[in-house]
Amino acid sequence: MNTDRVDLTVVGLGSVGLATALAAAQAGLTVAVVDPQSAQQLRGGDFDGRDVAISNASLRWLDSLGITRELEDDQRSSIRGAHVIDDVIGKKLAFGPAAGEQDIGAFVPEYRLRQLAFGELEKQPNCRFLLNNKVAMLDHRSDAVVLTLDDGQELGTRLLAAVDGRRSPLRGMLGIGAATQEYGTHMLCCRVEHEVAGDGWTSQRFVADGCMAILPLSEHVSSLALMVSANDAAQVAHLDDAGFEQWLNRRLGDSLGQVSLASRRFSVPLGSHYADRFVAERAVLLGDAAVGMLPITAHGLNLGLIGARSFIAEVLAARSKGEAFDEPQVLKRHARRAHATAKPLYLATNEICRLFKRADPISLQARRALMQLSGPFEQLVGMNCEQDNPREVPWLGVLKSLPRALISRGLAS
């Protein structure tokens, strides 16, 4: 084959794609990255409404790659714990850190992750940048996948990582479908300043017509994520900032005192999807290309980072054993672990969303039962549901910790 060839090509430079490419390049693989944005756009950017919750295990990985170590102090907000409140049935849970831990993760502006990761990637001499480009065509050959870009360039790659978002054109080119769920709801996001000082605990509150998450960034600044109907989102979109602040204050009540906008506001329609499979010949789906999560349980980006870390770990493990890292069994091992990790979270999140949107007697009773059954597991969120070993299913860490956690809770009560 006369076409230039690299070990791995990553298509899509969001946070997960950038971390994937950076981890591979730092490990010595030859890497190419493809994205429709320019280098200037990837270096720039501004707050886009997303302050993302990142677990401690994912933070440690990002720190090891040199990404989050460069975050400014005011852009890495510790999460001390999470309150889950159901106003409709009057129940509340508090998920705190595990014994000996100070927090359960941190809030980070997603755009800063991308900026810092791209900056680190630019330092890698074995990374080839094919920016201002999209993939127009794929051709599978015996020893590589050949990508034809929309500017006519060709590139051969031993492995291809499709990290090109929820609608993922590459997913379709690879012949992979996805099951989708639509909910008729929107997520309204913004930052606010508020009178009442926060304590570092996030609050997820379910109310009669949706839910709202309050994500503390500092004592008097929080990021809000409010789930509302598509109709309410359309009405709110027509309000000016003063009218929107009035609407916010009515909806939040006195939980934060008087609030005022501290950023632009954003509205995103909510849906979820799950790819029929995560791998194809010489190709893997990562991030939102594989699984699009609802944001109500804050697992979306973490799940993408877990998948990226798992994929890179499997490739490097094969290489260290002298195996060809582009053999089908390498991708199959990753896929089995990725499905075992993602499917329970995906199904549970979708069912929680459906259940907490309903207020019929059976659903209300189910909500009471769910809150009651969740009580003994409050400490397990602090144990992360994640392990630092990327070649193990993260939930196994919870199962191993369960007896110790329940004993500890019993002794403390």
C-alpha positions in Angstrom: 0.0 0.0 0.0 1.5 3.3 -1.0 -0.7 5.4 1.3 1.0 6.8 4.4 0.1 4.7 7.4 -0.1 5.3 11.1 -0.9 3.1 14.1 -4.0 4.9 15.2 -6.3 7.6 13.7 -8.7 9.4 16.0 -11.6 11.1 14.3 -13.3 13.7 16.5 -11.4 16.0 18.9 -13.8 16.5 21.8 -12.4 15.7 25.3 -12.6 11.9 24.8 -11.0 12.0 21.4 -8.2 14.3 22.6 -7.5 12.1 25.6 -7.4 9.0 23.4 -5.0 10.5 20.9 -2.8 12.0 23.7 -2.5 8.7 25.6 -1.6 6.8 22.4 1.0 9.3 21.3 2.6 9.5 24.8 2.8 5.7 24.7 4.8 5.8 21.5 2.2 5.0 18.9 2.1 7.0 15.7 -1.2 8.9 15.7 -3.2 11.0 13.3 -6.2 13.1 14.3 -9.0 14.3 12.0 -11.4 17.1 13.0 -13.5 19.7 11.0 -12.2 22.4 13.4 -9.0 24.4 12.9 -6.1 24.5 15.3 -7.1 28.0 16.2 -10.6 26.9 17.1 -9.3 24.0 19.2 -6.9 26.2 21.1 -9.6 28.8 21.7 -13.2 28.4 22.7 -15.3 29.8 25.6 -17.7 28.5 28.2 -20.4 26.4 26.4 -22.7 25.7 29.3 -21.0 22.4 30.3 -19.4 22.2 33.8 -18.7 18.5 33.8 -18.4 16.2 36.9 -15.3 14.1 36.7 -14.7 11.2 39.0 -11.4 10.8 40.9 -10.2 7.9 38.9 -10.8 9.8 35.6 -9.1 12.8 37.1 -6.0 10.7 38.0 -5.8 9.5 34.4 -6.2 13.0 33.0 -3.6 14.3 35.5 -1.2 11.5 34.3 -1.6 12.7 30.7 -0.7 16.3 31.8 -4.1 17.7 31.0 -5.8 18.6 34.3 -2.6 19.4 36.1 -2.6 22.8 34.3 -6.1 23.7 35.3 -6.4 27.0 37.3 -7.6 26.6 40.9 -10.9 28.4 40.1 -11.6 25.9 37.3 -11.4 22.7 39.3 -14.1 22.7 41.9 -14.1 19.9 44.4 -17.3 17.9 44.8 -17.7 17.0 48.4 -20.8 14.8 47.8 -24.2 14.7 46.1 -27.7 15.2 47.5 -30.6 13.5 45.6 -33.9 15.0 46.6 -37.4 14.0 45.5 -39.7 16.8 46.4 -42.8 15.0 45.1 -42.5 12.2 47.7 -40.4 14.1 50.3 -37.4 11.8 50.3 -33.7 12.7 50.3 -30.3 10.8 50.0 -26.8 12.0 50.6 -24.0 10.3 48.6 -20.7 11.3 50.3 -17.0 10.3 49.8 -15.6 7.0 50.8 -13.8 6.7 54.2 -10.5 8.6 54.0 -11.4 10.6 50.9 -12.2 14.3 50.9 -14.4 14.4 47.8 -16.0 12.3 45.1 -14.5 14.2 42.1 -14.4 17.7 40.6 -16.3 20.0 38.3 -14.4 21.3 35.4 -15.4 23.5 32.4 -15.5 21.1 29.5 -14.1 23.7 27.1 -10.9 24.0 29.3 -10.3 20.3 29.1 -10.4 20.5 25.3 -8.0 23.5 25.3 -5.5 21.9 27.6 -5.6 18.5 26.0 -5.1 20.0 22.5 -2.1 21.9 23.9 -0.5 18.7 25.2 -1.3 16.9 21.9 0.5 19.6 19.9 3.7 18.8 21.8 3.7 15.2 20.6 6.2 14.7 17.7 4.5 11.5 16.5 1.1 13.1 16.0 -0.1 14.1 12.6 -2.9 16.8 12.4 -5.5 16.6 9.6 -7.6 19.5 10.7 -10.3 21.4 8.8 -11.2 18.0 7.5 -13.9 15.3 7.5 -13.8 11.7 6.5 -15.5 11.2 3.2 -14.9 7.5 2.6 -13.5 4.3 4.3 -11.8 1.4 2.5 -10.9 -1.7 4.5 -7.7 -3.4 3.2 -5.8 -6.4 4.5 -3.4 -4.5 6.7 -5.1 -1.1 7.3 -8.2 1.0 6.9 -7.7 3.7 4.3 -9.4 7.0 5.0 -10.2 9.4 2.2 -10.7 13.0 3.5 -13.0 15.6 2.0 -9.9 17.5 0.6 -8.8 14.3 -1.2 -6.0 13.3 1.1 -5.6 9.6 1.9 -4.4 8.0 5.1 -3.9 4.4 6.1 -4.3 3.4 9.7 -3.9 0.1 11.6 -6.7 1.1 14.0 -9.5 3.7 13.7 -11.2 5.4 16.7 -14.5 7.0 15.9 -15.1 9.7 18.5 -17.1 12.0 16.3 -20.2 12.6 18.5 -23.7 11.5 19.0 -24.6 11.6 15.3 -21.3 10.0 14.3 -21.0 9.9 10.5 -18.3 7.2 11.0 -20.6 5.0 12.9 -22.8 4.8 9.8 -19.8 4.3 7.5 -18.8 1.3 9.6 -22.3 -0.2 9.2 -23.1 0.2 12.9 -26.6 1.2 14.0 -27.8 2.7 17.3 -30.9 2.4 19.4 -32.2 5.9 20.3 -34.5 7.3 22.9 -36.2 10.7 22.8 -37.8 12.3 25.8 -39.4 15.5 24.7 -37.3 17.4 27.2 -34.6 20.0 27.1 -31.7 20.8 29.5 -31.2 24.5 30.3 -27.7 25.3 31.4 -26.1 28.4 32.8 -23.9 29.7 35.6 -25.4 31.9 38.4 -24.2 34.0 41.3 -26.3 33.5 44.4 -26.7 34.9 47.9 -26.6 31.7 49.9 -23.1 30.2 50.2 -22.6 26.7 48.8 -21.0 23.9 50.8 -19.4 22.0 47.9 -22.3 19.5 47.7 -24.1 19.1 44.4 -27.9 18.9 44.6 -30.1 16.9 42.2 -33.7 17.8 42.9 -36.7 16.1 41.2 -39.8 18.3 41.1 -43.3 17.8 39.7 -42.4 19.0 36.1 -38.7 18.0 35.8 -35.5 18.1 37.7 -32.8 20.6 38.5 -29.1 20.1 39.3 -27.1 22.7 41.3 -23.4 22.2 40.8 -21.3 24.4 43.2 -18.2 26.0 41.6 -17.4 28.3 44.5 -19.1 29.6 47.6 -21.4 32.0 45.6 -21.2 30.7 42.0 -23.0 27.5 40.8 -23.7 25.9 37.4 -27.3 25.0 36.9 -28.8 22.2 34.7 -32.6 22.3 34.6 -34.6 19.6 32.8 -37.8 21.1 31.4 -40.4 20.2 28.8 -39.7 21.2 25.2 -42.6 23.7 25.4 -41.2 25.3 28.6 -37.8 25.5 27.0 -39.3 27.3 23.9 -41.1 29.8 26.2 -38.0 30.5 28.3 -35.9 31.0 25.2 -37.9 34.2 24.4 -37.2 35.8 27.7 -34.6 38.5 28.0 -31.9 38.0 30.8 -34.0 39.9 33.4 -37.1 37.8 32.6 -35.0 34.6 32.7 -33.6 35.6 36.1 -37.1 36.1 37.4 -38.1 32.7 36.1 -35.0 31.1 37.7 -35.7 32.6 41.1 -39.3 31.3 41.0 -38.2 27.8 40.0 -35.3 27.6 42.5 -37.3 29.1 45.4 -35.1 30.1 48.4 -32.5 27.3 48.0 -29.8 29.7 46.8 -31.3 33.0 47.8 -31.5 35.7 45.1 -29.7 34.5 41.9 -28.4 36.4 38.9 -27.0 35.2 35.6 -23.2 34.8 35.5 -22.9 33.4 31.9 -24.7 32.9 28.7 -27.6 30.4 28.8 -27.9 27.3 26.7 -30.7 24.9 25.8 -30.0 21.3 24.6 -32.7 18.7 23.6 -32.3 15.5 25.6 -32.0 12.0 24.1 -29.9 8.9 24.6 -28.6 6.2 22.3 -26.6 3.0 22.5 -24.7 1.6 19.5 -25.5 -1.9 18.3 -21.8 -2.8 18.7 -18.7 -0.9 19.8 -16.2 -2.3 17.4 -15.9 -3.2 13.7 -13.0 -4.4 11.6 -10.0 -2.4 12.8 -12.3 0.2 14.3 -13.7 1.2 17.7 -16.5 3.6 18.8 -15.7 5.8 21.8 -17.4 8.5 23.7 -20.8 9.7 22.4 -20.3 7.7 19.2 -20.7 4.6 21.3 -23.1 5.7 24.1 -25.1 8.9 24.5 -26.1 9.2 28.1 -28.8 11.4 29.7 -27.0 14.0 31.9 -29.1 13.4 35.0 -26.5 10.9 36.6 -23.4 12.8 35.4 -21.9 9.6 33.8 -21.6 10.8 30.2 -18.1 12.2 30.0 -16.8 9.8 32.7 -18.1 6.8 30.7 -16.4 8.2 27.6 -13.1 8.5 29.5 -13.4 5.0 31.0 -13.9 3.7 27.5 -10.9 5.6 26.1 -8.7 4.4 28.9 -9.8 0.8 28.5 -9.2 0.9 24.7 -5.7 2.3 25.0 -4.8 0.0 27.9 -5.9 -3.0 25.8 -3.8 -1.9 22.8 -0.7 -1.3 25.0 -1.1 -4.6 26.8 -1.1 -6.4 23.5 1.9 -4.5 22.3 3.8 -5.3 25.5 3.2 -9.0 25.1 4.5 -8.9 21.5 1.0 -9.3 20.0 -0.2 -7.4 17.0 -2.3 -4.7 18.7 -4.7 -4.5 15.7 -5.8 -8.1 15.9 -9.6 -8.6 16.2 -9.3 -10.2 19.7 -7.8 -7.0 21.1 -10.8 -4.9 20.1 -13.2 -7.7 21.3 -11.7 -7.8 24.7 -12.2 -4.0 25.0 -15.8 -4.3 23.7 -16.8 -6.9 26.2 -15.5 -4.8 29.1 -17.0 -1.6 27.6 -20.5 -3.2 27.3 -20.3 -4.6 30.8 -19.5 -1.1 32.0 -21.9 1.0 30.0 -25.0 -1.1 29.6 -26.1 -1.2 33.3 -25.5 2.6 33.6 -27.3 3.4 30.4 -30.4 1.3 31.2 -30.6 2.5 34.8 -30.3 6.2 33.8 -33.0 5.8 31.2 -35.4 4.1 33.6 -34.7 6.7 36.3 -35.6 9.5 33.8 -38.9 7.7 32.8 -39.8 7.0 36.4 -39.2 10.5 37.8 -41.2 12.0 34.9 -44.4 10.2 36.0 -46.6 10.9 39.0 -49.2 8.2 38.9 -49.7 6.2 42.1 -47.7 3.1 41.0 -44.8 5.3 39.8 -44.8 7.3 43.1 -44.7 4.0 45.1 -41.8 2.8 42.9 -40.0 6.1 43.6 -40.4 5.7 47.3 -39.1 2.1 47.1 -36.1 3.2 45.0 -35.1 5.9 47.4 -35.5 3.5 50.4 -33.4 0.8 48.7 -30.7 3.2 47.8 -30.2 4.3 51.3 -27.7 1.6 52.3 -25.6 2.3 49.3 -25.0 6.0 49.9 -21.2 5.5 50.5 -20.7 3.5 47.3 -20.8 6.5 45.1 -17.8 7.8 47.0 -16.1 4.6 46.1 -16.3 5.8 42.6 -17.8 2.7 40.8 -14.5 3.0 39.0 -11.2 1.3 39.5 -7.8 2.6 38.5 -7.1 -0.6 36.6 -8.6 0.2 33.2 -8.6 -3.5 32.2 -11.2 -4.4 34.8 -14.9 -3.7 34.7 -15.4 -0.7 37.0 -18.5 -2.0 38.7 -16.4 -4.9 40.1 -14.9 -2.4 42.5 -18.3 -1.7 44.0 -19.1 -5.3 44.3 -15.9 -6.0 46.1 -16.4 -3.0 48.4 -20.1 -3.7 49.1 -19.7 -6.0 52.2 -17.2 -3.7 53.8 -19.4 -0.6 53.1 -22.5 -2.2 54.6 -20.6 -3.4 57.7 -19.2 0.0 58.2 -22.6 1.6 57.8 -24.1 -0.9 60.2 -21.4 -0.2 62.9 -21.9 3.6 62.5 -25.7 3.5 62.9 
